[in-house]
Amino acid sequence: MLIYDTKSKQKVPFEPLVKNKANIYVCGPTVYDDAHLGHARSAIAFDLLRRTLELSGYEVVLVRNFTDIDDKIINKAFKENKSIQELSSIYIESYTRDLNALNVKQPSLEPKASEYLDAMVRMIETLLE
């Protein structure tokens, strides 16, 4: 299988770091509104890659995050008199239902940005030093 390498700007053979294992990280949606076609396109494209790798014998771990804290989320939550968590949960559930309706497999892990705020702050502090 060939994949596009953005660094070399060429198609190169897929070579896993660990034999028969593939790890995929997909940037998921910012959950302040219903999913749109672009969200579906990304989910379907990586679902296709995952299924292709699995059918080829790979053990695949696919991670897709949710950005559940963001200015758009904060503003909409304020306007709708909801907590940030309440608003983002509504759209996470909606997104999940939409992808289930499209028969997109659930990711192995779905971390939320809000769960890693302390780590993000530490990384920024390190970069500023």
Sequence and secondary structure as in RCSB ss.txt:
>XXXX:A:sequence
MLIYDTKSKQKVPFEPLVKNKANIYVCGPTVYDDAHLGHARSAIAFDLLRRTLELSGYEVVLVRNFTDIDDKIIN
KAFKENKSIQELSSIYIESYTRDLNALNVKQPSLEPKASEYLDAMVRMIETLLE
>XXXX:A:secstr
 EEEETTTTEEEE   SBTTEEEEEE   B SS   HHHHHHHHHHHHHHHHHHHTT EEEEEE BB  SHHHHH
HHHHTT  HHHHHHHHHHHHHHHHHHTT    SB  BGGGGHHHHHHHHHHHH 
